[in-house]
Amino acid sequence: MKIITIEEEAWKLLNERIKSISEYILKLEDTSYDSLWLNNHEVCQYLHISEKTLWRMRTKGEITYSKMYGQYYYTIGAIKDMLNAHAVQTSEEYMQELMAKGKSYIEKGRIIKSGK
């Protein structure tokens, strides 16, 4: 076994880089909101579209939904899939901002139990 020594500053820098990579990977794997169900109104507010536009998307099969007692529900994952299917090349920064706004909207509008 070989012992390698490095300067303290280099060690701290290396640790910071590893930590930032780890945080980035954890953010990519964060699917805790993907199974959350939203109703028509919430989806329209989230996407900034009208209910008529959402209806057109449903009838064209562009978005996956469930219907229960006359109400339509969509998962965040289905919305992401639809957006990715129709995505135009954009910057990673814009996508991160969009997801942050969406999570913020959901957290403010609903009480989400931790661990679900």
C-alpha positions in Angstrom: 0.0 0.0 0.0 1.4 3.4 -1.0 0.7 6.5 1.0 0.2 9.7 -1.0 0.5 13.1 0.6 -0.9 16.3 -0.8 -1.1 19.9 0.5 -3.9 20.9 2.7 -5.3 23.4 0.2 -5.3 20.9 -2.6 -7.1 18.4 -0.3 -9.8 21.0 0.5 -10.2 21.9 -3.2 -10.6 18.2 -4.1 -13.1 17.6 -1.3 -15.2 20.7 -2.5 -15.2 19.4 -6.1 -16.3 15.9 -5.0 -19.0 17.4 -2.8 -20.3 19.6 -5.7 -20.4 16.6 -8.0 -22.2 14.5 -5.4 -24.8 17.3 -4.9 -25.3 17.6 -8.7 -25.9 13.8 -9.1 -28.3 13.8 -6.2 -30.3 16.7 -7.8 -30.5 14.7 -11.1 -31.8 11.7 -9.2 -34.4 13.7 -7.3 -37.7 12.2 -8.5 -39.6 12.7 -5.3 -42.1 15.0 -7.1 -42.6 12.8 -10.1 -45.4 10.8 -8.6 -47.3 13.8 -7.2 -50.7 14.2 -8.8 -52.0 17.6 -10.0 -55.5 18.6 -11.1 -56.4 20.6 -14.3 -56.1 24.0 -12.6 -52.7 23.2 -11.0 -51.3 22.0 -14.3 -52.6 25.0 -16.2 -51.0 27.4 -13.6 -47.8 25.4 -13.7 -47.5 25.4 -17.5 -49.1 28.9 -17.9 -51.7 27.5 -20.4 -55.5 27.6 -20.6 -57.8 24.7 -19.8 -58.7 24.5 -23.4 -55.0 24.0 -24.4 -54.7 21.3 -21.8 -57.9 19.7 -23.2 -56.3 19.7 -26.7 -53.2 18.1 -25.3 -55.2 15.4 -23.7 -57.3 14.7 -26.8 -54.1 14.5 -29.0 -52.5 12.1 -26.6 -49.7 14.5 -25.9 -50.0 14.1 -22.1 -50.8 11.1 -19.9 -53.6 11.6 -17.4 -56.1 9.8 -15.2 -59.8 10.5 -14.9 -61.7 9.9 -11.7 -65.3 11.1 -11.1 -65.1 13.6 -14.0 -61.8 15.1 -12.8 -58.6 14.8 -14.7 -55.3 14.3 -12.9 -51.7 14.4 -14.1 -48.4 13.4 -12.5 -45.4 15.6 -12.5 -43.5 12.8 -14.2 -46.1 12.8 -17.1 -45.7 16.6 -17.4 -41.9 16.2 -17.5 -42.2 13.5 -20.2 -44.5 15.7 -22.3 -42.1 18.6 -22.0 -39.1 16.5 -22.9 -40.9 15.0 -25.9 -41.5 18.5 -27.2 -38.3 20.1 -26.0 -36.5 22.6 -28.0 -32.8 22.9 -27.2 -32.4 25.2 -24.2 -29.9 25.8 -21.6 -29.5 23.6 -18.5 -29.9 26.8 -16.4 -33.4 27.5 -17.8 -34.5 23.9 -17.1 -33.2 24.1 -13.5 -35.0 27.4 -13.0 -38.3 25.9 -14.4 -38.0 22.9 -12.1 -37.3 25.1 -9.1 -40.3 27.3 -9.8 -42.5 24.2 -10.2 -41.3 22.7 -6.9 -41.8 26.1 -5.2 -45.3 26.3 -6.5 -46.2 22.8 -5.3 -44.7 23.3 -1.9 -46.5 26.6 -1.4 -49.8 25.3 -2.7 -49.9 22.0 -0.9 -48.7 20.4 2.3 -46.4 17.6 1.3 -45.7 15.0 3.9 -42.0 14.2 4.1 -41.0 10.7 3.1 -43.7 10.2 0.4 
